[in-house]
């Protein structure tokens, strides 16, 4: 975004800019956490596919008891509290926590900065550009 003569967020106090920046950073870290949950979900799925293949191979090798344990105990169980599968954890994070936090961040931006994003970064950009112009 081009910087004009106006200082971004000039109508905000330093404390407001800092608080808004912390909310934005919090949301960015939650987005990173979301990516890790997607990775967790996929990794768990791949692990379960390997266990499914192990069940088949154990049966072929004559180890019915171990194969039965995989089929009856390990494959059907969830990853959290034995009932929640990785997709369920991911969906809960997306639908509940992430949705609420995204709405809170948007509400904070609207309330403090008329919906403007990255006010702290825009201020910093303006200061650096002014510094370069002065030299």
C-alpha positions as CSV (number, residue, x, y, z in Angstrom):
1,X,0.0,0.0,0.0
2,X,1.3,3.4,-0.9
3,X,2.0,5.7,2.0
4,X,0.6,9.2,1.6
5,X,1.4,12.2,3.8
6,X,-0.9,11.0,6.6
7,X,0.5,9.0,9.5
8,X,-1.4,5.7,9.6
9,X,-3.4,5.5,12.8
10,X,-2.6,9.0,13.8
11,X,-5.9,9.2,15.7
12,X,-4.9,6.3,17.9
13,X,-2.9,6.4,21.0
14,X,0.3,4.4,21.2
15,X,-1.4,2.1,23.7
16,X,-4.3,1.5,21.3
17,X,-1.9,0.8,18.4
18,X,0.0,-1.7,20.6
19,X,-3.1,-3.4,21.8
20,X,-4.5,-3.7,18.3
21,X,-1.1,-5.1,17.1
22,X,-1.2,-7.7,19.9
23,X,-4.7,-8.8,18.8
24,X,-3.5,-9.1,15.2
25,X,-0.4,-11.0,16.2
26,X,-2.6,-13.3,18.3
27,X,-4.8,-14.1,15.4
28,X,-1.8,-14.7,13.1
29,X,-0.4,-17.2,15.6
30,X,-3.8,-18.9,15.8
31,X,-3.7,-19.2,12.0
32,X,-0.3,-21.0,12.4
33,X,-1.8,-23.2,15.0
34,X,-4.6,-24.0,12.6
35,X,-2.1,-25.1,10.0
36,X,-0.4,-27.4,12.5
37,X,-3.8,-28.9,13.4
38,X,-4.4,-29.6,9.7
39,X,-1.0,-31.2,9.6
40,X,-1.9,-33.2,12.8
41,X,-5.1,-34.4,11.2
42,X,-3.3,-35.5,8.0
43,X,-0.5,-37.2,9.9
44,X,-2.9,-39.0,12.1
45,X,-4.8,-40.2,9.1
46,X,-1.6,-41.5,7.5
47,X,-0.6,-43.2,10.7
48,X,-4.0,-45.0,10.8
49,X,-3.6,-46.1,7.2
50,X,-0.3,-47.7,8.2
51,X,-1.9,-49.5,11.1
52,X,-4.7,-50.7,8.8
53,X,-2.0,-52.2,6.5
54,X,-0.2,-53.6,9.6
55,X,-3.4,-55.4,10.5
56,X,-3.6,-57.1,7.1
57,X,0.1,-58.1,7.2
58,X,-0.2,-59.4,10.8
59,X,-3.1,-61.6,9.7
60,X,-1.1,-62.9,6.7
61,X,1.7,-63.8,9.1
62,X,-0.6,-65.6,11.4
63,X,-0.7,-63.1,14.3
64,X,-4.5,-62.9,14.6
65,X,-4.4,-61.5,18.2
66,X,-2.3,-58.5,17.2
67,X,-4.3,-57.9,14.1
68,X,-7.5,-58.1,16.2
69,X,-6.1,-55.6,18.7
70,X,-5.4,-53.1,15.9
71,X,-8.9,-53.6,14.3
72,X,-10.9,-53.6,17.6
73,X,-8.9,-51.3,19.8
74,X,-6.7,-48.9,17.9
75,X,-8.3,-48.1,14.6
76,X,-11.8,-47.2,15.9
77,X,-10.6,-45.0,18.8
78,X,-10.3,-41.3,18.7
79,X,-7.1,-39.3,19.4
80,X,-8.6,-37.2,22.2
81,X,-10.6,-38.8,25.1
82,X,-10.8,-41.9,22.9
83,X,-13.9,-40.5,21.2
84,X,-12.8,-37.4,19.3
85,X,-11.0,-38.0,16.0
86,X,-8.5,-35.6,14.6
87,X,-11.1,-34.1,12.1
88,X,-13.4,-33.4,15.1
89,X,-10.6,-31.6,16.9
90,X,-9.9,-29.6,13.8
91,X,-13.5,-28.8,13.2
92,X,-14.1,-27.6,16.8
93,X,-11.0,-25.4,16.5
94,X,-12.2,-23.9,13.2
95,X,-15.9,-23.6,14.0
96,X,-15.7,-22.4,17.6
97,X,-12.4,-21.0,18.7
98,X,-11.0,-19.7,15.5
99,X,-14.3,-18.2,14.3
100,X,-14.8,-16.4,17.6
101,X,-11.3,-15.1,17.7
102,X,-11.5,-13.9,14.1
103,X,-14.7,-12.1,14.9
104,X,-13.1,-10.5,18.0
105,X,-10.1,-9.3,16.0
106,X,-12.4,-7.8,13.4
107,X,-14.5,-6.2,16.1
108,X,-11.4,-4.7,17.7
109,X,-10.1,-3.4,14.4
110,X,-13.5,-1.8,13.7
111,X,-13.8,-0.3,17.2
112,X,-10.3,1.1,17.5
113,X,-9.2,1.7,13.9
114,X,-12.3,1.9,11.7
115,X,-11.4,-1.5,10.3
116,X,-7.9,-0.6,9.3
117,X,-5.5,-3.5,9.5
118,X,-1.8,-3.5,10.4
119,X,-1.8,0.0,11.8
120,X,1.4,-0.6,13.8
121,X,3.2,-1.9,10.7
122,X,1.9,1.0,8.6
123,X,3.3,3.4,11.2
124,X,6.6,1.7,11.2
125,X,6.7,1.7,7.4
126,X,6.0,5.4,7.4
127,X,8.7,6.1,9.9
128,X,11.3,4.1,8.0
129,X,10.4,5.8,4.7
130,X,10.7,9.2,6.4
131,X,14.0,8.2,7.8
132,X,15.2,7.2,4.4
133,X,14.0,10.5,2.9
134,X,15.8,12.6,5.5
135,X,19.2,11.1,4.7
